[in-house]
């Protein structure tokens, strides 16, 4: 009898502990992405623009065109990765919901 009472009390204490535990909080990744897209990316693009204008004024047009092409390809890869992220998210929601 004592063992069953102790087991019952232990189960009640355990149930209260699990009910009182706070929910874990996640990281706000949307806020981080929004901050990067609205603040950091324009500054980096402005720096690239200044570098390209500086090279073009010195007559290094071929280097400017090469760098511009590399930057455009990089942006295409970033856009492709973002697209795959959203397509993957849609596929996961379609399959598991």
C-alpha positions in Angstrom: 0.0 0.0 0.0 2.8 2.4 0.9 4.5 1.7 -2.5 1.3 2.5 -4.4 0.7 5.7 -2.5 4.3 6.8 -3.1 4.0 5.9 -6.8 0.7 7.9 -7.0 2.3 10.9 -5.3 5.4 10.7 -7.6 3.2 10.5 -10.7 1.2 13.6 -9.5 4.4 15.6 -8.8 5.8 14.6 -12.2 2.6 15.6 -13.9 2.6 19.0 -12.2 6.2 19.6 -13.1 5.5 18.9 -16.8 2.5 21.1 -16.9 4.3 24.0 -15.2 7.4 23.8 -17.5 7.5 26.8 -19.9 7.4 26.3 -23.7 10.9 26.6 -25.3 11.3 29.7 -27.4 12.7 29.6 -30.9 15.0 32.0 -32.7 13.3 34.7 -34.7 14.9 33.8 -38.1 12.5 36.0 -40.0 13.7 39.0 -38.1 17.3 38.2 -38.8 16.7 37.7 -42.5 14.6 40.9 -42.7 17.4 42.8 -40.9 20.1 41.5 -43.3 18.0 42.1 -46.4 17.0 45.7 -45.4 20.3 46.9 -43.8 23.3 44.8 -44.6 22.7 43.9 -48.3 22.2 47.5 -49.6 25.4 48.6 -47.9 27.4 45.7 -49.5 25.9 46.5 -52.9 26.8 50.2 -52.5 30.4 49.2 -51.6 30.5 47.0 -54.7 29.2 49.8 -56.8 31.9 52.2 -55.6 34.6 49.6 -56.3 33.2 49.1 -59.9 33.0 52.8 -60.5 36.6 53.3 -59.3 37.9 50.6 -61.6 35.9 51.9 -64.5 37.3 55.4 -64.0 40.9 53.9 -64.3 40.1 52.2 -67.5 39.7 48.7 -66.2 36.5 48.0 -68.0 37.2 44.3 -68.6 37.7 43.8 -64.8 34.5 45.7 -64.1 32.5 43.6 -66.5 34.0 40.4 -65.1 33.3 41.4 -61.6 29.8 42.4 -62.5 29.1 39.1 -64.2 30.4 37.3 -61.1 28.2 39.4 -58.9 25.1 38.7 -61.1 25.8 35.0 -61.1 26.2 35.1 -57.3 22.8 36.9 -57.0 21.3 34.3 -59.3 22.6 31.5 -57.0 21.2 33.3 -53.9 17.8 33.7 -55.6 17.8 30.1 -56.6 18.6 29.0 -53.1 15.7 31.1 -51.7 13.4 29.7 -54.3 14.4 26.1 -53.4 13.8 27.0 -49.7 10.3 28.0 -50.4 9.6 25.2 -52.8 10.9 22.7 -50.2 8.8 24.2 -47.5 5.7 24.0 -49.7 6.5 20.3 -50.5 7.0 19.5 -46.8 3.7 21.1 -46.0 2.0 19.3 -48.9 3.4 15.9 -47.8 3.0 16.1 -44.0 -0.3 18.0 -43.7 
